[in-house]
């Protein structure tokens, strides 16, 4: 299910895989930044922006912590009701047109709960926020994408079920991995080019934000979502 409000636009992987793409284990000491504020945010030394982003109605409480762009997480206690409550995320700003990109890749490694209703997803925006590309790498509970099914496609190292919709503010292209993954890499650029060149759903958009986080609908009692590794690389 896509999510889009003006507020959330303001800021906008197994051990072997982790070792391969250079992720470090979480340190034992206290986090260098924490926040329970609705719009709490923090810019890391490598220019990622972390954002607590409790944007939906009927939300409970949520706290975000971070040691770095690749080691952060949230504890969320949102009621077992429908509707997305939050999308805590880390964001890297790209600001390049699709045809000017020679590569856009990302790695992820997460620990997510076995209960609750949520998805772990990338949220990729053009600079005008006319288009939203969601890449769900895992999901749990009563959650689903916006729009209608467009079949399946294998791109960027994964096989996705594709959905296309409109939330009234922007068009949404959702790619749901056909099996859940908690660690891996995604070659994002072929996905963006497929939308542009194969489907013709958008033009040569300038890619702005590449966000990654947890779109949480319910997490009653308090659930932990941990990012053990994350990076975005573009050229």
Order of alpha helices (4+ residues) and beta strands (2+ residues): alpha-beta-beta-beta-beta-beta-beta-beta-beta-beta-beta-beta-beta-beta-alpha-beta-beta
